Amino acid sequence: MAKHSFDSSLQNTPSEDDREIAVILKAVMPGDPSVAVGSVDPVAEIMALADTAGLRVDSAVLQKRERPHPGTYVGRGKLEELKEEADRVGANVILVDDPISPGQGRNIEEATELRVVDRSELIMDIFARNARSHQAKIQVELAQLQYFQSRLTRMWTHLSRMEGGAVGTRGPGETQLETDRRIISKKISVLRDRLSDIEKQAHTQHKSREGSFRIALVGYTNAGKSTLLRKLTGADVLIEDRLFSTLDTSTRKWKLDVPFDVLLSDTVGFIRKLPHGLVASFHATLMEAREADLLLHVVDASSLTVEFDIESVARTLKRIGCEKHPQLMIFNKLDRVPDERRIDLQHLLTEQEDSFVISATEGTGIERIIERILEITQERVETGEYQLPHSRSDLAARLRTMATVELEEFRDDGIFIEARFETGQKARWESALREAGLFPPVSP
């Protein structure tokens, strides 16, 4: 396996020629989707990531390996081939489709005399481009600094423009590298404090939502979560056919026939080999998933690597402590699934409990999801019938604040009320009745 041939449809237009040119370096190892699924392009995803980051990919050098070479990622001979290919296409950067160690990166740089960007750095660059809120920008900056902290010896650049020897910036005999490390450590500490404050604010906001039924959309990046959020709630949210177009959580009220608020949240998309630093930094953002009552796992049914995508999301959910959350599997983009692959999709539906197939764009299959969610929410609803004395209209008024009153009749012997409660509210109401010295309520 050597150079990768590119389909003409992937070539860039002349207007895009001013972008940096990248050559992809990839070690194709067991477990890679392209090994298990013969029709999968081994560099399709990294090419999509590169395009999102504003790079132009003109070539790729691949090598089949059981495991990465500990020093050079691929063999020395393959690095010589990479150097020749980079010279041929006039590349500015080598793009490695794996997280690599500082030593591996340094050796690839020495062999090619070009800047090396690995998969983790590329994804963090995309996150930095797409971060819009103050919180997202802090989260990405923290992840980047933590990543670069261990790589200063290879990709050393001065973080401070102060002249050497300035007061407070340099100790006796301290090198610029040590100064930079100290600057990074201080900046990381400041960002962690800021994120801690943001998380405390988020906890306060979440407490204000107690009593609501919270649903979080999770899934592989570009699976159609934002499109589904818009379809279900009418929310005006950003929808782009690009990787990681959504970083900030969007939460909207979803009007369903239940006696409590239903909140639907979109979350950041997951991906294979998602950098650990990003998962840790997005702790506050992913709180929406951790504290949700129900997860809607949105899957791109048209993806050739659909089973790998599901596995990657499941692995990330486990990393953030959500593996045991109630979950519905939503196979989206039915409109893009060719007829010959619909049998495979049916097998997946059979294997996955509580799974549905939809097209969020066309609205196909949405009704079945709503029906199932209503069934789940009804498990939180309790009902009761109560007879109150005419003199205790204050209790009737209190009940209206605690439940949805379905029926209220003024009868000769008192006020008769039928009510629906969210879980826990019925017990509180009946406790209040006992404190008032009234008889226990009549069971429905």
N, C-alpha and C positions, 0 to 999 in steps of 0.2 A: 504494500500500500504506500503510494508516494504522493505526488501532487494530486489535488482534488480538482476535477473538471467542473466548470460552472456552466449552468444552463444560461442560454442567451437572455432569457427573461429576467435574470437576476443582475444583468449588467446595468450599470448606472448611466444616466443621461449625461450629455456633455456639460450641462449646467451644474452638475454635481462634482465636476473634476477638481474643484478647489478644496475638496475635503482631504483630510489625511488618509493616506493609503496604508492599509494593514494587510499583513499576511497572517493567516491563522495557523497555529501549530497545535496539533491535537494528537494525543496518545489514545488510540481507540482500544479500550480495555473491556474484559468481560463485565457484563452488567450495563454497558452502554445500550440505550434503546436501539441504535442502529445495528447492533450485533444480534439482538433478539428479533427485531423486525427488519427484514431485509430491504424493504422499500423505503426505509427512513434515511434521509440524508444526514450523515453524521455531523455535519457542520451547519445544519439549517438553523438551529436555535442560536448558536453563537453569532451567526450572520445577522439574524434579526436583532440581537442585542447590539451588535456593532452598528447597524443602521440606525437604531434608536439613539445611540451615543454620538452619531454624526461621523462615523468612520466609513470609508469606502473599502470594501474587501475585494481584492483582485485575484487572490490565490490562497490556497491552503495546502499545507504539508502535513500528511498523516502518517502515523506509524502504529501498527498493531503491536500491543504489548500486554503482558500479563499484569504488569504493575509499572508505575513510573520509575525511571532511573533516579536513584537518590540524589545524584549530583547534577544531572543535566536534563532531567525530565524525559527526554528521548535519547537515543544513542548518539554518540559523537558523529558518526557518519551522517545521520539524519540532520544534525545541526549544520554540517557543511552544505547539505542540499538546501536547507532553509536559507543559509546565507546567499547561495547562488540565486534562489528564487526571489528573495527580497531585493537583490541587486537588479534582477531582470525586470521587475515590475516597478522599481523605484519606490519601494515601501519606506514609510516613515516610522512604522511601529510594528512590533511582533505581538500578536494577540494569542495568548495561551488559553485554551478552553478547559482550564482546571485551576483551582487554587494551587499555587506553587510556593515553595519555601524561598526565603531570601537568597540562599545559596544557589538554588536552581535558577532563579531569575538573574543573578549576577553572572553565572556561567553562560546563559543564553545571550545576555547582553554582550559579553566579551567575544562570543563566537560570531555574532551578527553585527556588532557595532551599532545596534539600534536600541531604542527604548523598548522595554518589555512591559506589557500590561496583562495581568492574569484575569481570570474570570471574576474573582471577587472584586478587584479594583474596577473592572468595567461596570459591574452591576452597581457598585457604590457611586460611580460617576453618573450613571443614569438616574439613580435616586436623587443625586444632588441637582441634576437638571430639572427634575420633575417636582422637587419639593417646593411647595407654595406657602404653607403656613409656617409660622415661627417655630412651632413644635417640630414639624418635619425637618426643617433646616437644621435645628439643633441635633436631632436624632442622627441625621446623615453625617454631619460634621464630626460628631462623637465617634461614630463607627469608622470614618476615614482616619481620624487621628490615632485610634487604637490600632488600626491596620498598619499605618505608616510607622508607628512607634518602633515596631520590631524590624523595620526595613530601612532605617536611616543609614546604615552602613552601605547600602546598595544605592538607594535613590536619594542621596543626601542633597537637600537644598536648604538654604538658610531661611528659617522661619522668621527671623528678625532682621530688619535692615539697619539696626544700630551698629555703630562702628565698634570694632573689637576693643575691649577694655572699658566700655562705658560703665558708669557706676551701677552696681546691682545686677549686671548681666554676666560677669565673668569672675570666677574665683581664681586663686593662685594656680597657674599651670593648667587651667581648664581649657579643653579644646572646644572648637565650635560645635563639634558633634555632641559633646556633653551639654553644652548650652542649649542646643536644639532639643535634646531629650528633656531637659529641665523645663523648657518652654512648653513642650507638648504635654508633659505630665501636669503642669499647672493648668493648662487649657482644658485638659480632660476632666480635672477635678471641678473646674468651674461649670463645665457643661453638665456633668453629672448632678451637681447641685441644682442647676436650672431644671433639669428633667425631673428631679425629685419633687420640686415645687409644682411642676406641671402635673405630675402624677397625683399629688395630694389634691390639687384642684379637680382632677378628673374623678377621684374618689368621692369628693363632695358632690359633684354633678351626678354621679351614679346613684348616690344615696337619695337624691331628689327624684330619681326615677323608680324608687322602690314601689312595688305594686303594679308596675308595667310588665308586660310580657315582652322580653327582649330577644330579637332574632338577629343573628349575624351572618352575613354572606361571606363565605370563605371559598378559596379555590386557587387553582393555578393562574398565573398572570394571563390576562387577555382571554379568560374563559367566558366573559360576558356578565360579570356580577353587576356592574354599573347599569348595563342595559336592563337587567332584570329588576334592579331597584327602581328605575324609572318606570318600567311597565307596571309594577305592583303599586307604587305610591304616587306616580305622576311627578316625581322629584325632578327638578332641573339640574342634573348632574352631568359632569364632563363624560363624554363617551368617545373614545378613540380606539381605532384598531391598531394599538401599539402596546408593546410590553410596558408594564408598570406605569400606565397613564394615571392610575389612582394611587396616591400614597396617604392622603389624609382621609380619616374615617368620616363618612357622610352618614348621618342618622336622620331618619324621617319618620313621622307618624304614619302608620298604615291603618286606614279606617276599615275595621272588621266588626262584625256584629257580635261583640263581646263587651262585658261590663267593665273593661279596663283598657288602658292605652296599650297598643301594640307598636313597638319601636323596631324599625328595620335599619340595620347598619351595614354599610359596605366597608370592607377592610382591604388593606394592602394585599396584592397578589403574592402567591408563593412561587417558587421555582426550584428546580434541582440545584443542589450545591449553593443554596442561599447562604451568604456569608454569616457566620455566627454572630459577628459584631452587629450586623443589621438587626437580627432577631432580638438581641439583647437591648439595643438602643431603642427599638420600636416597642418596648415593653408597655408603655402607656397607651400607644395606639392599639396594640393587640389586646388590651384589656376588654375591648368590646366583645371579642370572641370568647375570652376566658369567663366573662360574667354573663354571657348570653344564656337564655333558657333553652334555645334551640339554634343549631347551626344548619344553614342551607349550604351544602357543599356543591358549588357550581362547577361542572366539568364540561370542557369543550369536547362534545361527542364527535366532532369532525377531525380531531387530532389523531395522527397516526400513532402517537405514543400515549393514548388515553390511559392505559393501565399504569404506565410509569408516572403520568401526571397525578393520578389518584394516589399512588403510593407516596409520591413526594409530598403531597399536601398532608396525608396522614402522618408522615414522619415529622413534619413541621408542627402539626397540631399537638403531637405528643411532646415536642420540645417546649411548647408553651403551656402544657398542662390541660389540654382540651380533648384528649383522646377518648374520654368517657362521656362527653357531652351528647345529649340526644341530637341526632343528625338525620337530615333528609338528603339523599343524593340526587342532584338535579343535572341530568344530561342535557346540556344546552346545544344550540346550533344544529338542531335536527335538519333545518333547511339546507345545510351544507354537507350533510352525510350522503354520499352516493348510494344508490340502490344496492350495489354489491356488498356494501359494508353494513347494511342494516340488520343482517342476521347476527353479525358479531355484536352489534349494539343490543340486540334482544337478549343475547347470552349474558351480557353485563347487567342488564336490568333484572334478569332472573337471579344472578349471583348476589346482587346488592339488595338488602332489605330496605324497604321504604325508599324506593328509587322511582324517578319519574323522567320522562323524556319530553323536552319542550323546544320551542324556538322563541326566545325572548323577543327577538326582532319582530316576528310575525304574530306573537301572542298564542301560538299553538300549545296546548297542554297546560296553560296557566291555571285553568279552573280546577284541575285535579289537585294541584299543589295547594290552592286556597282551601279546598274541601278538607284535605288532610291536616292542614294547620288549624282549621277550625275545630276538627276533632281533638287535636292535641290541646288546644286552649280550653276546650270544654271540660277537660279533666281538672282544670283549676277552678271551675265554676261550681258553686254550691247554691242550692235553693232552699227557701224556707217560707212558711206561712205563719203569720202572727196576728193575734187579736189584742189590740191595745185599748185601754179605757179612753173615753172621749176627753177626759181631763188630762191625758198625757200626750197631747199633740206635739209637745217638745220632743218626746221620744220618736215620734213619726218623722219629725224634721231631722233628727239625728240619723235615723236610718237612711234617709235619702242621701246623706253625705257618705255613708259607708257602703251602699249597695245600689244596684239598679232596681228601682221599684217597677215591677211589671203590672201590678194591679193595686189600687187603693180605693176602698169603698167605705163609706160612712153608714154603718148599719145601726139598728136599734140598740144592740148590745156592745157596740164599740167600733173601733176603726180596724178593718180587716185589710191586711197588706200581704201581697206576694212579692218576694224580692229575690234577686240573684246576687251572689257574693263572689268576690275573688277569694282564693284560698287563704284561710286564716281570719278573714273578716267576719265570717259567720260566728265563729267561736267568741270573738270580741264582742259582737252584738248581743249574743245570748248571755254573756257574762254581765253586760250592762243591764239586761232585763232582770237577772237574779239580784243584782245590787239594788234595783228599784223595788224589789219585793214582789215582782209579778210572777205568775206561774210560768213554768217552761213552755216554750212555743209548741204549737200543734205541728206535728210532722206532716209534710206534704203527702 
